[in-house]
Amino acid sequence: MKKTLALKIDLTKINKDRIYHSEKTGAKYLDAVLFYNSEKDQYENNGMITESVSRDERAEGIQGNILGNAKELGGTQQTATTSGVDIDEDIDDDLPF
């Protein structure tokens, strides 16, 4: 059974040093982690999204910034198909960095 989650990410909280720039494709990536809980919290959220940290950073007690929340949407999906995603060419204009 697949579940659909809605994510809200505060772009101003992203540490620019954690953005990976692929020289091969020119794409920019941010590794993030979703901490999911099937039980909702007091704000009806099922989890939170944080920036990923390396194994060494975790060993040092460093935690990634909390970027936002996740909320499970009603219902479940039996099948999911995607043929592609439309990406706004001007997305960089809306980013805070």
VMD Tcl script that builds the backbone (N, CA, C; Angstrom):
set m [mol new atoms 291]
animate dup $m
set s [atomselect $m all]
$s set {name element resname resid chain x y z} {
  {N N MET 1 A 0.847 -1.169 0.000}
  {CA C MET 1 A 0.000 0.000 0.000}
  {C C MET 1 A 0.902 1.245 0.000}
  {N N LYS 2 A 0.615 2.155 -0.893}
  {CA C LYS 2 A 1.381 3.398 -0.974}
  {C C LYS 2 A 0.610 4.515 -0.312}
  {N N LYS 3 A 1.353 5.419 0.309}
  {CA C LYS 3 A 0.744 6.570 0.960}
  {C C LYS 3 A 1.243 7.833 0.287}
  {N N THR 4 A 0.417 8.845 0.306}
  {CA C THR 4 A 0.795 10.131 -0.258}
  {C C THR 4 A 1.060 11.098 0.878}
  {N N LEU 5 A 2.218 11.743 0.825}
  {CA C LEU 5 A 2.599 12.706 1.847}
  {C C LEU 5 A 2.758 14.076 1.206}
  {N N ALA 6 A 2.273 15.086 1.881}
  {CA C ALA 6 A 2.471 16.473 1.447}
  {C C ALA 6 A 3.601 17.047 2.294}
  {N N LEU 7 A 4.576 17.678 1.646}
  {CA C LEU 7 A 5.721 18.237 2.347}
  {C C LEU 7 A 5.704 19.750 2.238}
  {N N LYS 8 A 6.017 20.414 3.337}
  {CA C LYS 8 A 6.186 21.868 3.355}
  {C C LYS 8 A 7.611 22.138 3.785}
  {N N ILE 9 A 8.384 22.782 2.904}
  {CA C ILE 9 A 9.794 23.043 3.175}
  {C C ILE 9 A 10.029 24.543 3.179}
  {N N ASP 10 A 10.654 25.030 4.237}
  {CA C ASP 10 A 11.018 26.441 4.354}
  {C C ASP 10 A 12.370 26.629 3.668}
  {N N LEU 11 A 12.369 27.183 2.474}
  {CA C LEU 11 A 13.601 27.339 1.695}
  {C C LEU 11 A 14.618 28.253 2.360}
  {N N THR 12 A 14.171 29.141 3.220}
  {CA C THR 12 A 15.112 30.057 3.875}
  {C C THR 12 A 15.975 29.339 4.910}
  {N N LYS 13 A 15.573 28.129 5.324}
  {CA C LYS 13 A 16.330 27.385 6.331}
  {C C LYS 13 A 17.382 26.462 5.730}
  {N N ILE 14 A 17.440 26.375 4.392}
  {CA C ILE 14 A 18.414 25.507 3.740}
  {C C ILE 14 A 19.806 26.106 3.865}
  {N N ASN 15 A 20.734 25.302 4.340}
  {CA C ASN 15 A 22.135 25.693 4.431}
  {C C ASN 15 A 22.725 25.562 3.020}
  {N N LYS 16 A 23.091 26.681 2.408}
  {CA C LYS 16 A 23.589 26.669 1.031}
  {C C LYS 16 A 24.817 25.785 0.873}
  {N N ASP 17 A 25.588 25.605 1.930}
  {CA C ASP 17 A 26.779 24.760 1.855}
  {C C ASP 17 A 26.427 23.291 1.671}
  {N N ARG 18 A 25.197 22.917 1.950}
  {CA C ARG 18 A 24.770 21.521 1.806}
  {C C ARG 18 A 24.170 21.232 0.430}
  {N N ILE 19 A 24.083 22.220 -0.430}
  {CA C ILE 19 A 23.560 22.001 -1.782}
  {C C ILE 19 A 24.679 21.440 -2.644}
  {N N TYR 20 A 24.392 20.302 -3.273}
  {CA C TYR 20 A 25.357 19.647 -4.150}
  {C C TYR 20 A 25.081 20.076 -5.584}
  {N N HIS 21 A 26.112 20.513 -6.288}
  {CA C HIS 21 A 25.989 20.937 -7.683}
  {C C HIS 21 A 26.668 19.892 -8.559}
  {N N SER 22 A 25.897 19.242 -9.426}
  {CA C SER 22 A 26.429 18.230 -10.324}
  {C C SER 22 A 27.082 18.904 -11.522}
  {N N GLU 23 A 28.371 18.691 -11.677}
  {CA C GLU 23 A 29.066 19.256 -12.837}
  {C C GLU 23 A 28.618 18.575 -14.120}
  {N N LYS 24 A 28.225 17.327 -14.016}
  {CA C LYS 24 A 27.815 16.554 -15.194}
  {C C LYS 24 A 26.492 17.059 -15.767}
  {N N THR 25 A 25.499 17.265 -14.896}
  {CA C THR 25 A 24.165 17.654 -15.375}
  {C C THR 25 A 23.844 19.119 -15.141}
  {N N GLY 26 A 24.600 19.759 -14.249}
  {CA C GLY 26 A 24.302 21.147 -13.904}
  {C C GLY 26 A 23.188 21.281 -12.879}
  {N N ALA 27 A 22.627 20.143 -12.449}
  {CA C ALA 27 A 21.524 20.164 -11.489}
  {C C ALA 27 A 22.052 20.436 -10.079}
  {N N LYS 28 A 21.177 20.967 -9.249}
  {CA C LYS 28 A 21.499 21.224 -7.851}
  {C C LYS 28 A 20.613 20.334 -6.988}
  {N N TYR 29 A 21.224 19.697 -5.986}
  {CA C TYR 29 A 20.526 18.755 -5.131}
  {C C TYR 29 A 20.731 19.105 -3.659}
  {N N LEU 30 A 19.738 18.794 -2.874}
  {CA C LEU 30 A 19.850 18.866 -1.425}
  {C C LEU 30 A 19.412 17.516 -0.883}
  {N N ASP 31 A 20.298 16.840 -0.178}
  {CA C ASP 31 A 19.922 15.588 0.467}
  {C C ASP 31 A 19.157 15.917 1.739}
  {N N ALA 32 A 17.995 15.304 1.866}
  {CA C ALA 32 A 17.142 15.551 3.022}
  {C C ALA 32 A 16.643 14.222 3.572}
  {N N VAL 33 A 16.167 14.266 4.806}
  {CA C VAL 33 A 15.651 13.079 5.477}
  {C C VAL 33 A 14.234 13.375 5.948}
  {N N LEU 34 A 13.334 12.418 5.739}
  {CA C LEU 34 A 11.977 12.515 6.250}
  {C C LEU 34 A 11.866 11.592 7.458}
  {N N PHE 35 A 11.542 12.153 8.602}
  {CA C PHE 35 A 11.264 11.377 9.801}
  {C C PHE 35 A 9.750 11.214 9.862}
  {N N TYR 36 A 9.268 10.002 9.594}
  {CA C TYR 36 A 7.836 9.741 9.464}
  {C C TYR 36 A 7.299 9.027 10.694}
  {N N ASN 37 A 6.101 9.440 11.118}
  {CA C ASN 37 A 5.393 8.796 12.219}
  {C C ASN 37 A 3.952 8.626 11.771}
  {N N SER 38 A 3.422 7.431 11.858}
  {CA C SER 38 A 2.043 7.201 11.415}
  {C C SER 38 A 1.023 7.927 12.293}
  {N N GLU 39 A 1.419 8.262 13.516}
  {CA C GLU 39 A 0.530 9.025 14.401}
  {C C GLU 39 A 0.764 10.516 14.199}
  {N N LYS 40 A -0.320 11.264 14.101}
  {CA C LYS 40 A -0.227 12.707 13.887}
  {C C LYS 40 A 0.138 13.430 15.184}
  {N N ASP 41 A 0.865 14.535 15.024}
  {CA C ASP 41 A 1.188 15.347 16.192}
  {C C ASP 41 A 0.072 16.354 16.451}
  {N N GLN 42 A 0.289 17.271 17.366}
  {CA C GLN 42 A -0.743 18.253 17.734}
  {C C GLN 42 A -1.116 19.177 16.584}
  {N N TYR 43 A -0.263 19.265 15.548}
  {CA C TYR 43 A -0.540 20.120 14.393}
  {C C TYR 43 A -1.013 19.317 13.183}
  {N N GLU 44 A -1.346 18.034 13.420}
  {CA C GLU 44 A -1.822 17.125 12.377}
  {C C GLU 44 A -0.720 16.726 11.392}
  {N N ASN 45 A 0.543 16.885 11.775}
  {CA C ASN 45 A 1.664 16.479 10.923}
  {C C ASN 45 A 2.099 15.061 11.278}
  {N N ASN 46 A 2.632 14.363 10.282}
  {CA C ASN 46 A 3.118 13.008 10.482}
  {C C ASN 46 A 4.637 12.922 10.517}
  {N N GLY 47 A 5.309 14.029 10.399}
  {CA C GLY 47 A 6.762 13.956 10.419}
  {C C GLY 47 A 7.407 15.286 10.121}
  {N N MET 48 A 8.748 15.233 10.028}
  {CA C MET 48 A 9.496 16.442 9.720}
  {C C MET 48 A 10.589 16.116 8.720}
  {N N ILE 49 A 11.047 17.143 8.018}
  {CA C ILE 49 A 12.105 17.019 7.029}
  {C C ILE 49 A 13.322 17.764 7.553}
  {N N THR 50 A 14.491 17.121 7.492}
  {CA C THR 50 A 15.730 17.761 7.904}
  {C C THR 50 A 16.770 17.613 6.798}
  {N N GLU 51 A 17.787 18.457 6.852}
  {CA C GLU 51 A 18.929 18.291 5.963}
  {C C GLU 51 A 19.689 17.040 6.390}
  {N N SER 52 A 20.199 16.306 5.421}
  {CA C SER 52 A 21.026 15.145 5.734}
  {C C SER 52 A 22.378 15.595 6.252}
  {N N VAL 53 A 22.937 14.795 7.129}
  {CA C VAL 53 A 24.306 15.026 7.604}
  {C C VAL 53 A 25.083 13.728 7.387}
  {N N SER 54 A 26.388 13.852 7.285}
  {CA C SER 54 A 27.230 12.677 7.063}
  {C C SER 54 A 27.307 11.825 8.327}
  {N N ARG 55 A 27.797 10.628 8.169}
  {CA C ARG 55 A 27.966 9.720 9.303}
  {C C ARG 55 A 28.909 10.339 10.337}
  {N N ASP 56 A 29.994 10.968 9.855}
  {CA C ASP 56 A 30.946 11.608 10.776}
  {C C ASP 56 A 30.291 12.754 11.538}
  {N N GLU 57 A 29.467 13.542 10.849}
  {CA C GLU 57 A 28.775 14.650 11.518}
  {C C GLU 57 A 27.814 14.124 12.585}
  {N N ARG 58 A 27.088 13.058 12.259}
  {CA C ARG 58 A 26.175 12.457 13.246}
  {C C ARG 58 A 26.957 11.984 14.469}
  {N N ALA 59 A 28.140 11.383 14.237}
  {CA C ALA 59 A 28.972 10.905 15.352}
  {C C ALA 59 A 29.426 12.057 16.242}
  {N N GLU 60 A 29.571 13.254 15.648}
  {CA C GLU 60 A 29.964 14.441 16.408}
  {C C GLU 60 A 28.771 15.135 17.056}
  {N N GLY 61 A 27.567 14.614 16.823}
  {CA C GLY 61 A 26.364 15.202 17.407}
  {C C GLY 61 A 25.758 16.318 16.578}
  {N N ILE 62 A 26.246 16.503 15.350}
  {CA C ILE 62 A 25.705 17.546 14.475}
  {C C ILE 62 A 24.386 17.058 13.877}
  {N N GLN 63 A 23.384 17.917 13.902}
  {CA C GLN 63 A 22.085 17.594 13.330}
  {C C GLN 63 A 21.808 18.539 12.167}
  {N N GLY 64 A 21.095 18.039 11.177}
  {CA C GLY 64 A 20.704 18.871 10.048}
  {C C GLY 64 A 19.594 19.823 10.443}
  {N N ASN 65 A 19.535 20.968 9.766}
  {CA C ASN 65 A 18.467 21.934 10.019}
  {C C ASN 65 A 17.104 21.302 9.766}
  {N N ILE 66 A 16.138 21.648 10.599}
  {CA C ILE 66 A 14.755 21.232 10.345}
  {C C ILE 66 A 14.216 22.151 9.262}
  {N N LEU 67 A 13.796 21.567 8.152}
  {CA C LEU 67 A 13.347 22.343 6.996}
  {C C LEU 67 A 11.832 22.468 6.903}
  {N N GLY 68 A 11.115 21.533 7.488}
  {CA C GLY 68 A 9.661 21.608 7.370}
  {C C GLY 68 A 8.991 20.370 7.916}
  {N N ASN 69 A 7.726 20.207 7.517}
  {CA C ASN 69 A 6.876 19.144 8.032}
  {C C ASN 69 A 6.301 18.298 6.909}
  {N N ALA 70 A 5.820 17.136 7.296}
  {CA C ALA 70 A 5.151 16.231 6.361}
  {C C ALA 70 A 3.786 15.875 6.927}
  {N N LYS 71 A 2.821 15.797 6.032}
  {CA C LYS 71 A 1.461 15.457 6.439}
  {C C LYS 71 A 0.946 14.378 5.499}
  {N N GLU 72 A 0.427 13.308 6.092}
  {CA C GLU 72 A -0.156 12.240 5.286}
  {C C GLU 72 A -1.502 12.707 4.756}
  {N N LEU 73 A -1.674 12.573 3.450}
  {CA C LEU 73 A -2.945 12.954 2.841}
  {C C LEU 73 A -3.920 11.800 2.945}
  {N N GLY 74 A -5.199 12.097 2.958}
  {CA C GLY 74 A -6.213 11.073 3.075}
  {C C GLY 74 A -6.184 10.097 1.921}
  {N N GLY 75 A -6.555 8.863 2.203}
  {CA C GLY 75 A -6.623 7.835 1.177}
  {C C GLY 75 A -5.259 7.237 0.875}
  {N N THR 76 A -5.294 6.185 0.094}
  {CA C THR 76 A -4.063 5.524 -0.330}
  {C C THR 76 A -4.104 5.334 -1.826}
  {N N GLN 77 A -2.950 5.144 -2.411}
  {CA C GLN 77 A -2.857 4.902 -3.839}
  {C C GLN 77 A -2.583 3.432 -4.063}
  {N N GLN 78 A -3.304 2.817 -4.971}
  {CA C GLN 78 A -3.034 1.433 -5.308}
  {C C GLN 78 A -1.917 1.335 -6.345}
  {N N THR 79 A -1.924 2.268 -7.305}
  {CA C THR 79 A -0.875 2.296 -8.320}
  {C C THR 79 A -0.465 3.739 -8.532}
  {N N ALA 80 A 0.763 3.916 -8.912}
  {CA C ALA 80 A 1.266 5.256 -9.190}
  {C C ALA 80 A 2.075 5.208 -10.475}
  {N N THR 81 A 1.759 6.112 -11.390}
  {CA C THR 81 A 2.528 6.203 -12.623}
  {C C THR 81 A 2.842 7.663 -12.870}
  {N N THR 82 A 4.045 7.908 -13.320}
  {CA C THR 82 A 4.428 9.258 -13.692}
  {C C THR 82 A 5.152 9.198 -15.015}
  {N N SER 83 A 4.798 10.104 -15.888}
  {CA C SER 83 A 5.466 10.151 -17.181}
  {C C SER 83 A 6.484 11.267 -17.237}
  {N N GLY 84 A 6.477 12.125 -16.244}
  {CA C GLY 84 A 7.419 13.231 -16.221}
  {C C GLY 84 A 6.931 14.304 -15.278}
  {N N VAL 85 A 7.791 15.239 -15.001}
  {CA C VAL 85 A 7.456 16.328 -14.103}
  {C C VAL 85 A 7.761 17.629 -14.803}
  {N N ASP 86 A 6.808 18.552 -14.795}
  {CA C ASP 86 A 7.056 19.873 -15.356}
  {C C ASP 86 A 7.802 20.693 -14.328}
  {N N ILE 87 A 8.906 21.261 -14.739}
  {CA C ILE 87 A 9.713 22.078 -13.850}
  {C C ILE 87 A 9.746 23.489 -14.387}
  {N N ASP 88 A 9.463 24.436 -13.520}
  {CA C ASP 88 A 9.486 25.844 -13.898}
  {C C ASP 88 A 10.923 26.261 -14.164}
  {N N GLU 89 A 11.185 26.767 -15.354}
  {CA C GLU 89 A 12.538 27.169 -15.737}
  {C C GLU 89 A 13.068 28.289 -14.853}
  {N N ASP 90 A 12.202 29.110 -14.290}
  {CA C ASP 90 A 12.625 30.258 -13.498}
  {C C ASP 90 A 12.611 29.962 -12.004}
  {N N ILE 91 A 12.737 28.705 -11.614}
  {CA C ILE 91 A 12.638 28.348 -10.210}
  {C C ILE 91 A 13.702 29.044 -9.370}
  {N N ASP 92 A 14.891 29.269 -9.943}
  {CA C ASP 92 A 15.953 29.944 -9.179}
  {C C ASP 92 A 15.558 31.361 -8.768}
  {N N ASP 93 A 14.651 31.993 -9.520}
  {CA C ASP 93 A 14.229 33.345 -9.177}
  {C C ASP 93 A 13.467 33.388 -7.863}
  {N N ASP 94 A 12.841 32.264 -7.480}
  {CA C ASP 94 A 12.049 32.230 -6.258}
  {C C ASP 94 A 12.842 31.732 -5.056}
  {N N LEU 95 A 14.039 31.208 -5.280}
  {CA C LEU 95 A 14.820 30.658 -4.173}
  {C C LEU 95 A 15.577 31.776 -3.459}
  {N N PRO 96 A 15.749 31.649 -2.155}
  {CA C PRO 96 A 16.391 32.704 -1.385}
  {C C PRO 96 A 17.904 32.708 -1.479}
  {N N PHE 97 A 18.490 31.924 -2.385}
  {CA C PHE 97 A 19.946 31.896 -2.505}
  {C C PHE 97 A 20.360 31.882 -3.932}
}
mol reanalyze $m
mol bondsrecalc $m
mol representation Tube
mol addrep $m
